[in-house]
Amino acid sequence: MTLVPGIRGKLTPNRPLSDLTWLRVGGAADYLFQPADFADLRLFLAGLDPAIPILPMGVGSNLIVRDGGVRGVVIRLGRGFNDIQIDDTTVTVGAAALDAHVARKAADAGLDLCFLRTIPGSIGGAVRMNAGCYGQYLADVFVQATAVTRSGQEITLTGADLNFAYRSSTLAPDTVITRVVLRAGTGDPAALHARMADQLAKRDESQPTKELTAGSTFRNPSGYSSTGRADDVHDLKAWRVIDQAGLRGATRGGAKMSEKHPNFLVNTGGASAADLEGLGEDVRKKVYDSSGITLEWEIMRIGDPAPQTDQ
C-alpha cells in the first residue's frame, strides 16, 4: 500500500521498532517512514491523510515503545539529515546528527559544545527535551530550528517559540525538526577534547554504560534547592530518593533498576516494555510512599500496551 504517491524515501509497513531503541523492546509501527531528504518529508506529510497520526522518532535512546506497537506512521530521519556545517561560531546541524558527533566536530573547530558529548541521542531529540549536562542545556546554545508541521509546512522556530524549560519544550509532538542552528563559545581544540575524555571517563565510572538502558529514567525533582531558593531548581537528584526508598537493584521480570546508578532502568535480557514501564511505575509509587515526592518520567513512553489474552 502506498500512503503517498511519489515519495522517494523508504516506507515499511508493520515495522518492528525494538531494534531501533536502546532498550530493545516494543512492538511494531503500522508504518515506518524514512524520508530521502527535506523535500521528500514535506511531500509525504502534505499528502498523508490527516486522520493518520505521525510520531517523529530519533535514535531511540530515551524511549520505551510499548509491546502493542504504535498506530500510524513513525518518522525516522537518517542520512539526508545528519550533516554538520561550521561557520565561525555557528554550528548548523541536521536533526539526525548524534549529539556526541556534534560535540566532537565542534571541538575540532575550536568550538565548545562539550556538554553534548555524553548525552545519548540526536540533536532533534535534544531540542525537543532541552537536553543538558554539566549545568548547560541545549537552550543555552540554541539559535533556531527548521521544522516541518503535520500538514507539510516548513517553519522556523526560535527559543521563544519552544518555551524551553527543564528537560522540556513546547514543540508540538507531530512537528518534525529537520535542522538546528547552534552558537558555541570558543576554546582550544586539544583542551576541549581532553575535557570530553574526562567527562566520558566519569560517566563510565558512575553509569551502567555497558548495559541496555535509556539514560536517566526520571527527572530530578523540582523545587528542592540546596540554597533555599523557591524557584524551579533541581538540586535533589532522582537517584538519591530512589536509593533512599530502598529501590537500588529492584526488579520486575527482566527489568532492573541499576545497582550502579539507581536512576537507570536496565533490560537485563528478555524484558518486555511492560516490565520496564511497570518497574518504573513501581518505583514512582514507592518513592512517593516513602518521601512524598512524585518522580516524573524522563524516558518517553509511546504506543499501545500488548493486547490482553484470555488465560
DRENDO-1510 file (C-alpha; in Angstrom, 1 decimal, always signed):
<recs>
REC; n; res; u; v; w
REC; 1; MET; +0.0; +0.0; +0.0 .
REC; 2; THR; +1.3; +3.4; -1.0 .
REC; 3; LEU; +0.1; +6.0; +1.5 .
REC; 4; VAL; +1.5; +8.9; -0.5 .
REC; 5; PRO; +2.4; +8.6; -4.2 .
REC; 6; GLY; +5.7; +10.0; -5.5 .
REC; 7; ILE; +7.8; +9.7; -2.3 .
REC; 8; ARG; +11.5; +8.6; -2.7 .
REC; 9; GLY; +12.1; +7.5; +0.9 .
REC; 10; LYS; +11.5; +4.1; +2.4 .
REC; 11; LEU; +8.0; +3.3; +3.8 .
REC; 12; THR; +7.8; +0.0; +5.6 .
REC; 13; PRO; +4.5; -1.4; +6.9 .
REC; 14; ASN; +4.2; -3.3; +10.2 .
REC; 15; ARG; +7.9; -2.4; +11.1 .
REC; 16; PRO; +9.1; -3.8; +14.5 .
REC; 17; LEU; +10.7; -1.0; +16.5 .
REC; 18; SER; +12.5; -2.9; +19.2 .
REC; 19; ASP; +15.8; -3.0; +17.2 .
REC; 20; LEU; +15.6; +0.8; +16.8 .
REC; 21; THR; +15.6; +1.5; +20.6 .
REC; 22; TRP; +18.4; +1.3; +23.1 .
REC; 23; LEU; +16.3; -0.8; +25.4 .
REC; 24; ARG; +15.5; -3.3; +22.6 .
REC; 25; VAL; +11.8; -3.6; +23.5 .
REC; 26; GLY; +8.5; -2.8; +21.9 .
REC; 27; GLY; +6.0; -3.7; +19.2 .
REC; 28; ALA; +5.7; -2.7; +15.6 .
REC; 29; ALA; +4.7; +0.6; +14.0 .
REC; 30; ASP; +1.9; +0.5; +11.5 .
REC; 31; TYR; +4.4; +2.2; +9.2 .
REC; 32; LEU; +7.9; +3.4; +9.5 .
REC; 33; PHE; +8.9; +6.2; +7.0 .
REC; 34; GLN; +12.5; +7.2; +6.4 .
REC; 35; PRO; +12.4; +10.2; +4.1 .
REC; 36; ALA; +15.1; +10.7; +1.5 .
REC; 37; ASP; +15.5; +14.4; +2.2 .
REC; 38; PHE; +13.7; +17.5; +3.3 .
REC; 39; ALA; +11.6; +17.8; +0.2 .
REC; 40; ASP; +10.6; +14.2; +0.5 .
REC; 41; LEU; +9.5; +14.7; +4.1 .
REC; 42; ARG; +7.4; +17.7; +3.1 .
REC; 43; LEU; +5.8; +15.8; +0.2 .
REC; 44; PHE; +4.9; +12.9; +2.5 .
REC; 45; LEU; +3.4; +14.9; +5.3 .
REC; 46; ALA; +1.4; +17.2; +2.9 .
REC; 47; GLY; +0.0; +14.2; +1.1 .
REC; 48; LEU; -0.7; +11.9; +4.1 .
REC; 49; ASP; -4.3; +11.5; +5.2 .
REC; 50; PRO; -4.7; +14.0; +8.1 .
REC; 51; ALA; -6.5; +11.3; +10.1 .
REC; 52; ILE; -3.3; +9.2; +10.3 .
REC; 53; PRO; -1.2; +10.1; +13.3 .
REC; 54; ILE; +2.6; +10.6; +13.0 .
REC; 55; LEU; +5.3; +10.3; +15.6 .
REC; 56; PRO; +8.9; +11.6; +15.0 .
REC; 57; MET; +11.5; +9.2; +16.4 .
REC; 58; GLY; +15.2; +9.9; +16.9 .
REC; 59; VAL; +17.7; +7.1; +17.6 .
REC; 60; GLY; +15.6; +5.6; +20.4 .
REC; 61; SER; +18.0; +6.4; +23.2 .
REC; 62; ASN; +15.4; +7.8; +25.6 .
REC; 63; LEU; +12.4; +5.7; +24.6 .
REC; 64; ILE; +10.1; +2.8; +25.6 .
REC; 65; VAL; +8.0; +1.5; +22.8 .
REC; 66; ARG; +5.1; -0.4; +24.4 .
REC; 67; ASP; +4.6; -4.0; +23.4 .
REC; 68; GLY; +1.4; -3.4; +21.4 .
REC; 69; GLY; +3.3; -1.1; +19.0 .
REC; 70; VAL; +2.5; +2.3; +17.6 .
REC; 71; ARG; -0.5; +3.3; +15.5 .
REC; 72; GLY; +0.0; +5.5; +12.4 .
REC; 73; VAL; +3.4; +6.4; +11.0 .
REC; 74; VAL; +6.7; +6.7; +12.8 .
REC; 75; ILE; +9.1; +9.0; +11.0 .
REC; 76; ARG; +12.8; +8.4; +11.5 .
REC; 77; LEU; +15.3; +10.8; +9.9 .
REC; 78; GLY; +18.6; +9.3; +8.5 .
REC; 79; ARG; +21.4; +10.1; +6.2 .
REC; 80; GLY; +19.8; +13.1; +4.5 .
REC; 81; PHE; +19.5; +14.8; +7.8 .
REC; 82; ASN; +22.8; +14.3; +9.6 .
REC; 83; ASP; +25.2; +16.9; +8.1 .
REC; 84; ILE; +27.2; +19.3; +10.3 .
REC; 85; GLN; +28.3; +22.7; +9.0 .
REC; 86; ILE; +30.5; +25.2; +10.9 .
REC; 87; ASP; +30.9; +28.9; +10.2 .
REC; 88; ASP; +32.8; +31.0; +12.7 .
REC; 89; THR; +30.9; +30.3; +16.0 .
REC; 90; THR; +27.7; +29.0; +14.3 .
REC; 91; VAL; +27.1; +25.2; +14.0 .
REC; 92; THR; +24.3; +24.2; +11.7 .
REC; 93; VAL; +23.3; +20.6; +12.2 .
REC; 94; GLY; +20.9; +18.1; +10.6 .
REC; 95; ALA; +18.4; +16.8; +13.2 .
REC; 96; ALA; +19.6; +13.2; +12.9 .
REC; 97; ALA; +23.2; +14.1; +13.8 .
REC; 98; LEU; +24.3; +12.4; +17.0 .
REC; 99; ASP; +24.9; +14.7; +20.0 .
REC; 100; ALA; +28.3; +13.2; +20.6 .
REC; 101; HIS; +29.4; +13.6; +16.9 .
REC; 102; VAL; +28.3; +17.3; +17.0 .
REC; 103; ALA; +30.4; +17.8; +20.2 .
REC; 104; ARG; +33.5; +16.2; +18.6 .
REC; 105; LYS; +33.2; +18.1; +15.3 .
REC; 106; ALA; +32.7; +21.4; +17.1 .
REC; 107; ALA; +35.8; +20.7; +19.3 .
REC; 108; ASP; +37.8; +20.0; +16.2 .
REC; 109; ALA; +37.0; +23.6; +15.1 .
REC; 110; GLY; +37.7; +25.1; +18.5 .
REC; 111; LEU; +34.1; +25.4; +19.5 .
REC; 112; ASP; +32.7; +24.4; +22.9 .
REC; 113; LEU; +29.7; +22.1; +22.7 .
REC; 114; CYS; +31.3; +19.7; +25.1 .
REC; 115; PHE; +28.2; +19.2; +27.2 .
REC; 116; LEU; +26.7; +17.3; +24.3 .
REC; 117; ARG; +29.4; +14.7; +24.3 .
REC; 118; THR; +27.9; +12.4; +27.0 .
REC; 119; ILE; +24.2; +12.9; +26.1 .
REC; 120; PRO; +22.8; +10.0; +24.2 .
REC; 121; GLY; +20.6; +10.6; +21.1 .
REC; 122; SER; +20.4; +13.0; +18.2 .
REC; 123; ILE; +20.1; +16.8; +18.0 .
REC; 124; GLY; +16.4; +16.8; +17.1 .
REC; 125; GLY; +15.6; +14.9; +20.3 .
REC; 126; ALA; +18.0; +17.2; +22.3 .
REC; 127; VAL; +15.9; +20.2; +21.2 .
REC; 128; ARG; +12.6; +18.5; +21.9 .
REC; 129; MET; +13.6; +17.7; +25.5 .
REC; 130; ASN; +16.1; +20.6; +26.1 .
REC; 131; ALA; +18.8; +18.0; +26.9 .
REC; 132; GLY; +21.5; +19.1; +29.3 .
REC; 133; CYS; +24.6; +18.0; +31.2 .
REC; 134; TYR; +27.2; +19.6; +33.5 .
REC; 135; GLY; +25.0; +22.6; +34.1 .
REC; 136; GLN; +24.5; +23.5; +30.5 .
REC; 137; TYR; +21.4; +23.0; +28.3 .
REC; 138; LEU; +20.6; +22.9; +24.6 .
REC; 139; ALA; +18.6; +26.1; +25.2 .
REC; 140; ASP; +21.8; +27.9; +26.2 .
REC; 141; VAL; +23.3; +27.5; +22.7 .
REC; 142; PHE; +20.1; +27.3; +20.6 .
REC; 143; VAL; +19.6; +29.9; +17.8 .
REC; 144; GLN; +16.8; +28.5; +15.7 .
REC; 145; ALA; +15.4; +25.3; +14.1 .
REC; 146; THR; +13.8; +24.4; +10.8 .
REC; 147; ALA; +10.9; +22.0; +11.1 .
REC; 148; VAL; +8.0; +20.6; +9.1 .
REC; 149; THR; +4.5; +20.6; +10.5 .
REC; 150; ARG; +2.0; +17.7; +10.3 .
REC; 151; SER; +0.5; +19.4; +7.2 .
REC; 152; GLY; +3.9; +19.6; +5.4 .
REC; 153; GLN; +4.5; +23.3; +6.1 .
REC; 154; GLU; +8.1; +24.4; +6.6 .
REC; 155; ILE; +8.5; +26.6; +9.7 .
REC; 156; THR; +11.3; +28.3; +11.6 .
REC; 157; LEU; +11.3; +28.0; +15.4 .
REC; 158; THR; +13.1; +30.3; +17.8 .
REC; 159; GLY; +13.7; +29.7; +21.5 .
REC; 160; ALA; +10.7; +31.9; +22.3 .
REC; 161; ASP; +8.5; +29.5; +20.2 .
REC; 162; LEU; +9.8; +26.5; +22.1 .
REC; 163; ASN; +9.5; +27.8; +25.6 .
REC; 164; PHE; +12.4; +25.8; +26.9 .
REC; 165; ALA; +12.3; +24.6; +30.5 .
REC; 166; TYR; +14.0; +21.9; +32.5 .
REC; 167; ARG; +14.1; +18.7; +30.3 .
REC; 168; SER; +11.2; +20.0; +28.1 .
REC; 169; SER; +10.0; +22.3; +25.4 .
REC; 170; THR; +6.5; +23.0; +23.9 .
REC; 171; LEU; +7.4; +21.6; +20.5 .
REC; 172; ALA; +4.2; +20.0; +19.1 .
REC; 173; PRO; +4.6; +16.2; +19.2 .
REC; 174; ASP; +3.8; +15.9; +15.5 .
REC; 175; THR; +6.2; +18.5; +14.3 .
REC; 176; VAL; +9.4; +17.2; +12.8 .
REC; 177; ILE; +12.6; +19.1; +13.4 .
REC; 178; THR; +15.0; +18.8; +10.5 .
REC; 179; ARG; +17.8; +21.3; +11.1 .
REC; 180; VAL; +19.2; +23.2; +14.1 .
REC; 181; VAL; +21.4; +26.2; +14.4 .
REC; 182; LEU; +23.6; +26.5; +17.5 .
REC; 183; ARG; +26.0; +29.1; +18.6 .
REC; 184; ALA; +29.0; +28.0; +20.6 .
REC; 185; GLY; +31.8; +29.5; +22.7 .
REC; 186; THR; +35.4; +29.1; +21.7 .
REC; 187; GLY; +38.3; +27.1; +23.1 .
REC; 188; ASP; +41.5; +25.3; +22.3 .
REC; 189; PRO; +40.7; +22.1; +20.4 .
REC; 190; ALA; +43.1; +19.9; +22.4 .
REC; 191; ALA; +41.7; +21.2; +25.7 .
REC; 192; LEU; +38.1; +20.7; +24.6 .
REC; 193; HIS; +38.8; +17.1; +23.6 .
REC; 194; ALA; +40.6; +16.5; +26.9 .
REC; 195; ARG; +37.6; +17.8; +28.8 .
REC; 196; MET; +35.3; +15.5; +26.9 .
REC; 197; ALA; +37.6; +12.5; +27.5 .
REC; 198; ASP; +37.4; +13.3; +31.2 .
REC; 199; GLN; +33.6; +13.6; +31.1 .
REC; 200; LEU; +33.4; +10.2; +29.4 .
REC; 201; ALA; +35.6; +8.5; +32.0 .
REC; 202; LYS; +33.5; +9.9; +34.8 .
REC; 203; ARG; +30.3; +8.8; +33.1 .
REC; 204; ASP; +31.6; +5.3; +32.6 .
REC; 205; GLU; +32.5; +5.1; +36.3 .
REC; 206; SER; +29.1; +6.1; +37.6 .
REC; 207; GLN; +26.6; +4.8; +34.9 .
REC; 208; PRO; +25.8; +1.4; +33.5 .
REC; 209; THR; +27.0; +2.3; +30.0 .
REC; 210; LYS; +27.7; -1.4; +29.0 .
REC; 211; GLU; +24.1; -2.4; +29.7 .
REC; 212; LEU; +20.8; -1.9; +27.8 .
REC; 213; THR; +19.5; +1.4; +29.2 .
REC; 214; ALA; +17.8; +4.5; +28.0 .
REC; 215; GLY; +19.6; +7.1; +30.0 .
REC; 216; SER; +18.1; +8.7; +33.1 .
REC; 217; THR; +14.7; +7.3; +33.9 .
REC; 218; PHE; +13.3; +10.1; +35.9 .
REC; 219; ARG; +13.8; +13.9; +36.0 .
REC; 220; ASN; +15.4; +15.3; +39.1 .
REC; 221; PRO; +12.5; +16.6; +41.3 .
REC; 222; SER; +11.8; +20.3; +41.0 .
REC; 223; GLY; +11.6; +22.8; +43.9 .
REC; 224; TYR; +14.3; +21.3; +46.1 .
REC; 225; SER; +17.2; +23.7; +46.5 .
REC; 226; SER; +20.3; +23.5; +48.5 .
REC; 227; THR; +20.4; +27.3; +48.6 .
REC; 228; GLY; +16.9; +27.8; +50.0 .
REC; 229; ARG; +15.6; +29.4; +46.8 .
REC; 230; ALA; +12.0; +28.8; +45.9 .
REC; 231; ASP; +12.4; +28.8; +42.1 .
REC; 232; ASP; +12.3; +25.8; +39.8 .
REC; 233; VAL; +15.6; +24.2; +40.8 .
REC; 234; HIS; +16.6; +20.6; +40.7 .
REC; 235; ASP; +19.3; +20.1; +43.3 .
REC; 236; LEU; +17.7; +17.0; +44.7 .
REC; 237; LYS; +18.8; +14.0; +42.5 .
REC; 238; ALA; +16.3; +11.4; +41.4 .
REC; 239; TRP; +18.8; +8.6; +42.1 .
REC; 240; ARG; +19.1; +9.6; +45.7 .
REC; 241; VAL; +15.4; +9.4; +46.5 .
REC; 242; ILE; +15.2; +6.1; +44.7 .
REC; 243; ASP; +18.1; +4.8; +46.7 .
REC; 244; GLN; +16.7; +6.1; +50.0 .
REC; 245; ALA; +13.5; +4.2; +49.2 .
REC; 246; GLY; +15.5; +1.0; +49.0 .
REC; 247; LEU; +15.0; +0.5; +45.3 .
REC; 248; ARG; +18.6; +0.2; +44.1 .
REC; 249; GLY; +18.6; -3.1; +42.2 .
REC; 250; ALA; +14.8; -3.5; +42.3 .
REC; 251; THR; +13.5; -5.9; +39.6 .
REC; 252; ARG; +10.3; -6.8; +37.7 .
REC; 253; GLY; +10.5; -9.5; +35.1 .
REC; 254; GLY; +13.6; -8.8; +33.0 .
REC; 255; ALA; +13.8; -5.2; +34.1 .
REC; 256; LYS; +16.0; -3.8; +36.9 .
REC; 257; MET; +17.0; -0.5; +38.5 .
REC; 258; SER; +20.7; -0.4; +38.1 .
REC; 259; GLU; +22.8; -1.2; +41.2 .
REC; 260; LYS; +25.5; +1.1; +39.8 .
REC; 261; HIS; +23.1; +4.1; +39.3 .
REC; 262; PRO; +19.6; +3.5; +40.6 .
REC; 263; ASN; +18.0; +6.1; +38.2 .
REC; 264; PHE; +18.8; +3.8; +35.2 .
REC; 265; LEU; +16.3; +1.2; +34.1 .
REC; 266; VAL; +18.1; -1.8; +32.7 .
REC; 267; ASN; +16.9; -4.5; +30.3 .
REC; 268; THR; +18.8; -7.5; +31.8 .
REC; 269; GLY; +17.8; -9.7; +28.9 .
REC; 270; GLY; +14.3; -10.6; +27.7 .
REC; 271; ALA; +12.5; -7.8; +29.4 .
REC; 272; SER; +9.2; -6.6; +27.9 .
REC; 273; ALA; +8.2; -3.0; +27.6 .
REC; 274; ALA; +5.6; -3.8; +30.2 .
REC; 275; ASP; +8.3; -5.0; +32.6 .
REC; 276; LEU; +10.3; -1.8; +32.2 .
REC; 277; GLU; +7.4; +0.7; +32.4 .
REC; 278; GLY; +5.8; -1.4; +35.2 .
REC; 279; LEU; +9.0; -1.3; +37.3 .
REC; 280; GLY; +9.3; +2.5; +36.7 .
REC; 281; GLU; +5.7; +2.9; +38.0 .
REC; 282; ASP; +6.5; +0.7; +41.0 .
REC; 283; VAL; +9.5; +3.0; +41.8 .
REC; 284; ARG; +7.3; +6.1; +41.4 .
REC; 285; LYS; +4.8; +4.7; +43.9 .
REC; 286; LYS; +7.3; +3.6; +46.4 .
REC; 287; VAL; +9.2; +6.8; +46.3 .
REC; 288; TYR; +6.0; +8.8; +46.8 .
REC; 289; ASP; +5.0; +6.5; +49.7 .
REC; 290; SER; +8.4; +6.9; +51.4 .
REC; 291; SER; +9.1; +10.6; +50.8 .
REC; 292; GLY; +6.0; +12.3; +49.3 .
REC; 293; ILE; +8.0; +13.1; +46.2 .
REC; 294; THR; +6.4; +12.4; +42.8 .
REC; 295; LEU; +9.0; +11.4; +40.3 .
REC; 296; GLU; +8.3; +12.5; +36.6 .
REC; 297; TRP; +9.4; +10.3; +33.8 .
REC; 298; GLU; +12.3; +11.5; +31.7 .
REC; 299; ILE; +12.1; +8.5; +29.4 .
REC; 300; MET; +9.3; +8.8; +26.8 .
REC; 301; ARG; +6.8; +6.0; +26.6 .
REC; 302; ILE; +4.9; +5.6; +23.4 .
REC; 303; GLY; +2.4; +3.2; +21.7 .
REC; 304; ASP; -0.1; +0.7; +23.0 .
REC; 305; PRO; +0.2; -2.0; +25.6 .
REC; 306; ALA; +0.1; -5.6; +24.4 .
REC; 307; PRO; -3.4; -6.9; +23.9 .
REC; 308; GLN; -4.8; -8.8; +26.8 .
REC; 309; THR; -5.1; -12.5; +26.2 .
REC; 310; ASP; -7.6; -14.9; +27.9 .
REC; 311; GLN; -6.0; -17.3; +30.3 .
</recs>
